[in-house]
Structures are given as C-alpha cells and as structure tokens.
C-alpha cells in the first residue's frame, strides 16, 4: 500500500479565479515540480468546475500540471450540475463520482487541503 502521508490532495471548490491562480494551481504545480510531495492530486469540485470550463488560462495551467504529473480528478455530480463534464474530460481530467474516493483518501490518512 502506498504511504498516504506522502500524498497531497487539494480539494478545489472555490469559484474565485485569483484563488485558483495564486494558491491552488501554484501550490499544486510547485509541489509536484519541486518534489515537496511524492504524489499530488487536484480534485475539481463544485463551482470550480464551472470556472475551469469557462477560463482558457486556467485550462492551459491544468494542462501544464498534467504534463508534470499532477493527478487531476473532478466530481461528476458537480460538473454534471453545471453541464461541463465533457469540457473537463476533454482537458484530461478524470471525471467521476468523488464522494466515496475522497472519503477513502481521508480514512487512509492522506493530507487534504480544501480551498
């Protein structure tokens, strides 16, 4: 079993663009690039899914994170509610129901930041 304390999960729920650029994306990308965490996962949840689907600069940043190995997931229930599941999947994000996987990560002791 993977050491879950070496895995960082960032649960991005905010629709605030500046928060995305100046905290969420910056920390997720640098955490992977600089090796601060072995594994970095970004979960797009709630209003962040709509923002991401509409913002081309954020989409380019997401592609860069994916290239560097940040795991990208999105809550399907949330993205379906904003009708953006296809757009997120086209960015290479794994769109799926996230309630159970997030619960499992928490139970396994992963480090989770919620923004």
N, C-alpha and C positions, 0 to 999 in steps of 0.2 A: 504494500500500500504506500502510495506517495505521502511524504511528510506534508501534511496540510498547513503546518506553520510556515512553510516556505512558499505558500500560495497566497497571493493578494487578489481579492475580488473587490472591484469598485462597482457599486450599485448606483448607477446614474439615473436619477429620477427627475432632475430639475429641467425646466424648460428655459432656464436662463443661459443665453449664449455665452456671456462673459465667464460664467462659472465653468461652462464646458471647456472653453479655450484656456483659461488661466488656472484651472485647478485639475479638473477631471482628466482631460486629454494630456496636459503637460505632465502630470504625475504618472499616469498610466504609461505613457510613452517612455519617459525617462527611467521609470522603474525597470522596464524591460531592457532598454538600451544600455543602462549602466549596471545592470545585474543586481539591483537592490533586492529583488525578489526572484526566485527561480522561475516562478510561473505567475503571470499577470493576466487577469480576466476582467473584461469590462462588460457589464450587463446593462443593456439599454432597457429602461422600464418606465412606463407611464408617459408623461408629457415629453420626455427627452426623445422618444421615438418619433413624434411629430416634428420636433425641431430638426432632428437629424435628417429626416426625409426631405425637408424643405431647404436645407442650408448646404450649398455646394462646398464652401470652405471646410465645414465640419466633415463632410463626406470625404474630401481629399485627405484630411487628417486621419480619419478612420482607416483609409486605405494604407497610409503610411504605417500606422500602428500594426495593422495586419501583416504587412511585409516584415516587420521586426519581431513578430511572434506573439503579439498580444492576442489572447483568445477573445473573440467577440461573440456575444450572445444577446438576444433580445427576447423579451416576453411577448409571446404570440397573442395572448389575450389583450394586452395593452396595444400592440401595434395593429391588431385587427380592429380595435375600437376607434383608432384614428385612420383606418383604411390605408396603412402604409407598410404592411408586411412584405409585399412584393418588392417595394423600393429598398427596404432594409436587407432582404435576402440578396438582391442584386449587388449590394455593397460587399457581399461575402460574409455577412453576419448570419450566424446560426439562429434562426427564428423558431422558438419552441416555447411550450408552456413551461414557465420557470419556477412556479411555486414549489414544487417538490424538489427540483435540483438545488434551489437556493437553501431550502430547509436542510437538505442533506449536507451541503457545504458548511452550514452553521453548526450542525451537530458534530461534524468531523473536526471542528476547531479551526477552520480557515479564518484568516484575517479579512474582515469585511469593512469597507468604508462606504458609507451611504451619503450621497450628495444629492 
